[in-house]
Amino acid sequence: MAYKKLKFDYLMEYGDEIELLSDGLSLRRVRSRTGRAINTLRKLRAMFLM
C-alpha cells in the first residue's frame, strides 16, 4: 500500500511556499526564493488556491 500525504502534512511542510503563492507571487519567483521544484509548487497551488 502506498503512502499518501494528507492535506495537513502538505500545509505543515510547505507553509512558506503556500503563503508566497497566496500573496500572488509567480511560480518562478517562489522557486527562486525557496528552491522547491516547479511541479511541487504547481501541486500546492492546485491544492490550496484553486
N, C-alpha and C positions, 0 to 999 in steps of 0.2 A: 504494500500500500504506500502510495507516495505522500510525502508531506506537503501540505498546502498552508501557506501563511494566512492568518486571519487579518482582516482589515485593521484591527487594533495593532497587530505586530508591525504592519507597514507604517502606521501612524507613529509608533514609538521609534522605529528605526530611521525613518526618513522625514521626521518632523520639520527639519530646517528646509529641506527641499520642497515640501508641500507648502510651507509658508511663503517661500520665494515665488513659487508658481502662482499661488493665490494673490500675491501682490502684483501680478501682471508681467513678471519677467519672462523673457522668451526661454525656450529650451536651451538654446545656445548659451545664453548668459548664465543660467543656473548651472549648466555643465561646466562652464569656465570657473565658476565660484566654488562649486562643491566637488567636482571631479567625478560625479556619478555618470553612468552611461546614459546616452540619449534614450535608448529603449526603456530603461528603468524609469526615466522621467516621463516618458510618454505614458507608461503604465500608471504611474502615480497621478498624472493629470486626468486620465480617463476614470480612475477610481474615485478621486476626491473632488474634482472640479467640474465634471460634465454630468 
